[in-house]
Amino acid sequence: MNTSTIEASVQFRSIESRTPRRVETIGNRLQWLDGRQIDSDGRLMDESLQLRYQVYCVERRFLNPDDYPDQRERDEFDRHSLHLGVLSPDGALLATARLVKVNLIGLPLFRHCTVYPRERELFQESTRVAEISRLCVSRSLRARHLGAASVTISLYRAIYQASKRNGFTHWLVATEQSLQRLLSSLKVPFREIGPRTDYYGPVAPYLVDLSKWDQTILSRALPALHSFLDGLEPEYRPMARA
């Protein structure tokens, strides 16, 4: 498996910077919300594109809003992606992200980042990588009195379950510092695989082996991860190591 066929990336982005540094002790207080794949729901997909425009074009100015006259941010990777969303109790979209599958046009992170020459795990035959990108959390959370941690972790739960159902074994991640702290509190097993670069801010590419995170989830050591296997079909549930 060569570099051109394994170009995959995961970029986590959140507009909410006040998520707790440590979430191990707040799991029992999290309000679990409906996180799901939304590709087949036209209304939710439209809301997802609008939220992406609001975050990436209006609030963060990462992208030029003039390029999206209908105020819906989309790109060529969407047709190769699984789209996820978190819904409020009244059905409004609170957060969105996508899992970009390996495809012939490559994946976003590798248009900006490189990997170290010594990297081997990324290119193993058994490695199935996905990108998580366009992760956005709505600022309407404040008006709805919903905690950003609840919504963000509910979205990670949906991403994790979609990854298991589709056979992905690894994520590639490029995170900013505030989100890095949250994911580290969830014991996500990051491994840096390339130099830091400017990709919507200073980031470095990381590889996440989901089989290692599986064991943390199965241990039930972190209350914030207790629901990650709820609703996941038996054939996709990880097995505890002997």
C-alpha positions as CSV (number, residue, x, y, z in Angstrom):
1,M,0.0,0.0,0.0
2,N,1.8,3.2,-1.2
3,T,1.5,6.8,-0.1
4,S,-0.9,7.8,-2.9
5,T,-3.5,5.1,-1.9
6,I,-3.3,5.7,1.9
7,E,-3.6,9.5,1.8
8,A,-6.0,9.8,4.7
9,S,-6.4,12.4,7.5
10,V,-8.4,13.3,10.5
11,Q,-8.7,16.9,11.5
12,F,-10.7,17.8,14.6
13,R,-12.0,21.3,14.8
14,S,-14.3,22.8,17.4
15,I,-15.5,26.4,17.8
16,E,-16.0,25.8,21.5
17,S,-12.7,26.4,23.4
18,R,-13.9,26.1,26.9
19,T,-14.2,22.3,27.1
20,P,-12.8,20.9,30.3
21,R,-9.2,19.8,30.4
22,R,-10.1,16.6,32.1
23,V,-13.4,14.8,31.7
24,E,-12.8,11.5,33.5
25,T,-14.8,12.6,36.5
26,I,-17.7,14.2,34.8
27,G,-19.0,11.2,32.7
28,N,-21.9,10.5,35.0
29,R,-23.0,14.2,34.6
30,L,-22.8,14.3,30.8
31,Q,-26.1,14.7,29.0
32,W,-25.9,12.0,26.2
33,L,-27.4,13.3,23.0
34,D,-28.5,11.6,19.8
35,G,-25.3,11.2,17.6
36,R,-25.8,9.4,14.3
37,Q,-24.9,9.1,10.7
38,I,-26.9,11.7,8.7
39,D,-26.2,11.0,5.0
40,S,-29.7,9.8,4.3
41,D,-31.4,12.8,5.9
42,G,-31.6,15.7,3.5
43,R,-32.6,18.3,6.2
44,L,-29.7,17.4,8.5
45,M,-27.2,17.3,5.7
46,D,-28.3,20.8,4.7
47,E,-28.0,22.0,8.3
48,S,-24.5,20.4,8.4
49,L,-23.3,22.3,5.4
50,Q,-24.7,25.5,6.8
51,L,-23.0,24.9,10.2
52,R,-19.7,24.3,8.4
53,Y,-20.1,27.6,6.5
54,Q,-20.9,29.5,9.8
55,V,-17.8,28.1,11.5
56,Y,-15.2,27.9,8.7
57,C,-16.2,30.9,6.7
58,V,-17.9,33.4,9.1
59,E,-16.5,32.7,12.6
60,R,-13.0,31.4,11.9
61,R,-12.4,32.9,8.5
62,F,-10.4,29.8,7.4
63,L,-12.3,29.8,4.1
64,N,-13.4,32.7,1.9
65,P,-17.2,33.1,2.3
66,D,-17.5,34.6,-1.2
67,D,-16.7,31.1,-2.5
68,Y,-20.0,29.8,-1.0
69,P,-22.8,32.1,-2.2
70,D,-25.5,29.7,-0.9
71,Q,-23.9,29.8,2.6
72,R,-23.2,26.1,2.5
73,E,-19.6,24.9,2.8
74,R,-18.9,21.8,0.7
75,D,-15.9,20.4,-1.1
76,E,-14.9,17.5,-3.3
77,F,-14.3,15.2,-0.3
78,D,-17.9,15.1,0.7
79,R,-18.9,12.5,-1.8
80,H,-16.2,10.2,-0.3
81,S,-17.4,10.7,3.3
82,L,-19.7,9.5,6.0
83,H,-21.4,12.4,7.7
84,L,-22.1,12.5,11.4
85,G,-24.3,14.8,13.5
86,V,-25.4,15.3,17.1
87,L,-29.1,16.3,17.6
88,S,-30.7,18.2,20.4
89,P,-33.8,16.7,22.1
90,D,-36.0,18.9,19.7
91,G,-34.1,17.6,16.6
92,A,-31.8,20.5,15.8
93,L,-28.3,19.9,14.6
94,L,-25.8,20.8,17.3
95,A,-22.5,19.5,15.9
96,T,-21.3,17.8,12.8
97,A,-18.2,16.0,11.4
98,R,-17.3,13.7,8.5
99,L,-15.3,10.5,8.1
100,V,-13.5,10.8,4.8
101,K,-12.7,7.4,3.3
102,V,-9.5,6.6,1.3
103,N,-10.2,7.6,-2.3
104,L,-8.5,8.4,-5.6
105,I,-8.4,12.2,-5.0
106,G,-6.5,11.8,-1.7
107,L,-7.5,13.3,1.6
108,P,-7.3,16.9,3.1
109,L,-4.5,16.5,5.7
110,F,-2.0,15.4,3.1
111,R,-2.5,18.5,1.1
112,H,-0.9,20.3,4.0
113,C,1.1,17.8,6.1
114,T,3.9,15.3,5.6
115,V,4.9,12.2,7.6
116,Y,8.3,11.3,8.9
117,P,10.3,9.0,6.6
118,R,10.5,6.4,9.5
119,E,6.7,6.0,9.6
120,R,5.7,2.4,8.9
121,E,2.4,1.7,10.7
122,L,0.4,4.0,8.5
123,F,1.3,2.0,5.4
124,Q,0.8,-1.5,6.7
125,E,-1.5,-3.7,4.7
126,S,-3.8,-4.3,7.7
127,T,-4.2,-0.5,8.4
128,R,-7.5,1.0,7.3
129,V,-7.4,4.7,7.8
130,A,-10.1,7.3,7.8
131,E,-10.1,11.1,8.2
132,I,-12.3,12.9,10.6
133,S,-12.7,16.5,9.3
134,R,-15.0,19.5,9.4
135,L,-15.8,18.9,13.1
136,C,-18.0,21.9,14.1
137,V,-19.9,22.6,17.3
138,S,-22.7,25.2,17.2
139,R,-22.5,28.2,19.4
140,S,-26.3,27.9,20.0
141,L,-25.3,25.5,22.8
142,R,-25.1,28.4,25.2
143,A,-28.7,29.4,24.5
144,R,-29.8,25.8,24.8
145,H,-28.0,25.3,28.2
146,L,-26.2,22.3,26.9
147,G,-22.6,21.6,27.8
148,A,-20.0,21.7,25.1
149,A,-18.4,18.6,26.5
150,S,-21.7,16.6,26.3
151,V,-22.1,17.5,22.6
152,T,-18.5,17.1,21.6
153,I,-18.1,13.7,23.3
154,S,-21.5,12.6,21.9
155,L,-20.1,13.4,18.5
156,Y,-16.9,11.4,19.1
157,R,-19.1,8.5,20.1
158,A,-20.9,8.7,16.8
159,I,-17.6,8.9,15.0
160,Y,-16.2,5.9,16.9
161,Q,-19.3,3.7,16.2
162,A,-19.3,4.6,12.5
163,S,-15.6,3.8,12.3
164,K,-16.2,0.3,13.9
165,R,-19.1,-0.4,11.5
166,N,-17.1,0.5,8.5
167,G,-13.9,-1.4,9.5
168,F,-11.6,1.5,10.1
169,T,-8.7,0.6,12.2
170,H,-6.9,4.0,12.5
171,W,-7.6,7.7,12.5
172,L,-5.2,10.4,11.3
173,V,-5.7,13.5,13.5
174,A,-4.5,17.1,13.3
175,T,-5.6,19.0,16.5
176,E,-5.4,22.4,18.0
177,Q,-4.3,22.6,21.6
178,S,-7.7,23.1,23.3
179,L,-9.1,19.9,21.6
180,Q,-5.9,18.1,22.2
181,R,-6.4,18.5,25.9
182,L,-9.9,17.1,25.8
183,L,-8.9,14.1,23.7
184,S,-5.9,13.4,25.9
185,S,-8.3,13.4,28.9
186,L,-10.3,10.7,27.0
187,K,-7.0,8.7,26.7
188,V,-7.1,8.7,23.0
189,P,-3.7,7.1,22.0
190,F,-2.1,9.8,19.9
191,R,1.2,9.1,18.2
192,E,2.8,12.0,16.3
193,I,3.8,10.9,12.8
194,G,4.9,14.2,11.1
195,P,6.3,17.7,11.7
196,R,4.1,20.6,12.8
197,T,2.7,22.8,10.1
198,D,0.2,25.6,9.5
199,Y,-3.1,23.9,8.7
200,Y,-5.9,26.2,9.9
201,G,-3.4,27.0,12.7
202,P,-0.3,25.2,14.0
203,V,-1.0,21.5,14.0
204,A,0.9,18.2,13.6
205,P,-0.4,14.9,12.2
206,Y,-1.1,12.1,14.6
207,L,-2.1,8.5,14.1
208,V,-4.6,6.9,16.4
209,D,-4.8,3.1,16.7
210,L,-8.4,2.4,17.5
211,S,-7.6,-1.1,18.9
212,K,-5.7,0.6,21.7
213,W,-8.5,2.9,22.5
214,D,-10.9,0.0,22.5
215,Q,-9.2,-1.4,25.5
216,T,-9.6,1.9,27.4
217,I,-13.3,1.9,26.5
218,L,-13.8,-1.7,27.6
219,S,-12.1,-1.1,30.9
220,R,-14.8,1.3,31.9
221,A,-12.2,3.4,33.7
222,L,-13.4,6.6,32.2
223,P,-17.1,7.5,32.9
224,A,-17.1,9.8,29.9
225,L,-16.7,6.7,27.7
226,H,-19.3,4.4,29.3
227,S,-21.8,4.9,26.5
228,F,-19.5,4.4,23.6
229,L,-20.6,0.8,23.0
230,D,-24.3,1.4,23.7
231,G,-26.2,0.5,20.5
232,L,-23.2,-0.9,18.7
233,E,-24.1,-4.2,17.1
234,P,-22.4,-7.3,18.6
235,E,-20.4,-8.0,15.5
236,Y,-18.7,-4.6,15.7
237,R,-17.9,-4.5,19.4
238,P,-14.2,-4.8,20.4
239,M,-12.9,-7.8,22.3
240,A,-11.0,-7.5,25.5
241,R,-7.4,-8.7,25.3
242,A,-6.3,-11.6,27.4
